Structure formats: C-alpha cells, structure tokens
C-alpha cells in the first residue's frame, strides 16, 4: 500500500508556534531539522526524494504543488511527504517564509 502525505493544521485560535518547540518536537520524533529562510517569491521546481520529508512552517505562507492538487501552508502548519512524492514549493508571503525541513 502506498504511503500518503499527511497535513496537520495549526489551530488558528493558538498563538504562532515557537521555533524551538517545533525543533524539539521533531528531534523527539528522531528527525534532525534544518531551518530554511526563503525570501518572497522563492520557487523550488518539482523534485522528489528517496526519503520522507517533513516541512513545518515557522512563519509565512507556502504553496506546495503535488501531482493532483496544491496545498497552502500557513504559519504552524506541518506537511509530511512520503519518499518519491513529486512536489514543488512556492513562497506566497510578502515577507518571505521560515520553515523547518526534516528527513529520516
């Protein structure tokens, strides 16, 4: 059975996430997170990886394109993409975006 992507939305009635807390959560799951800072209008062309990838938005807004849909991630949202999932990424927020990337 093919593994599916997983999206977790940050509750809109909560304060924005703290980067350190998100990093600690990823480390507790066995990940080694990398902080990515992208300026406005950054675009990463379609790629896929041999490993599963977590992308957790610390600040800003991203659009992730998959084969059959686009997903907009807001501050605090977390997306897991299984190994081999083709995807592209575009920064939508005017002041850029900060996210944590992790793989294992």
N, C-alpha and C positions, 0 to 999 in steps of 0.2 A: 504494500500500500504506500502511495506517495505521501510524503510529509507535506503538510500545509503551512502557509505562513500564519503568523499569529500577531494580532494587533491588540494592544492594551491602551485604552484612552485614559489620560489623566483626568481625574474629576474636576470639572470646571468650578466647583464651589470650594476647592482647596487652593492654598497659596501655591505659587510656582515652585517647582522642585528645587531642591538644593543639590548642586552637582556632586558634592562629597557623599551625600546619602545615596545618590544613584550609583556612583562608583562603588561604594561599599556593597550595595545590593548585587551588583554584577560580580564583584570579587567573591562574594559569598556563594554565588552560583558556579564558580570555577572559571570565570572569564578574567581576562587581563585587558581592561578597557583603555581605549585610546581617545583622547579629546580631539575633536575636529572643529576648527573655526573656519567658516566659509563666508566670504563677502557676498553682498547681494548679487543676484543673477548667476551665481555659480551653477554650472551644469555638468554632471558626470554622465557620459554616454553609456549606453547599455553594456552591461557586463554581467558575468556570473562567476561564482567562486566554487571551489571544491569543498568548501566548509560552510556551515550555517553562520549567518551574520545577524547580530542584534544592532539596531540603530535606535538610540534613545535621545530624544530632543531635549536639551537642557534649556535652550532659548531659541525662539524663532519659529519659522514655519517652513516645512519641506514638502515637496510633492514627489512621491515615489511612483514610477511607472512600471507596471507589471504587464505580462502578455495580454491580459484581458481587462485591466482596469488601472485607474490611478487612485492613489491614496494620499490624502493631505494629512500630514502630521503637524500637530501644534505642540507648543511647549508642554513637556511632560509625557507626551505620547511615546510608546515603545512599539517597534515593529521587529519581528523575527522573520527572517527569510531563510528557508532551508537551502542546503547546498544545491548548486545547479540552477537556482532561480534567476533567470534573466531579469534585470531591473536597471532603471536609470533614476537619477536623482536631480532635482532642481530646487534651488533655494528660492522661496517665494517672498520672504520677509524683507522689507526695505532696509533694515539694518543688519542683514546677514543672519547667520544661524550658528549655534554651537550645539554639537551633539556628541554623544559617546558612541563609539563603534567597538564592538567586541565580537570575538570568534573563538570557537574551541573545536 
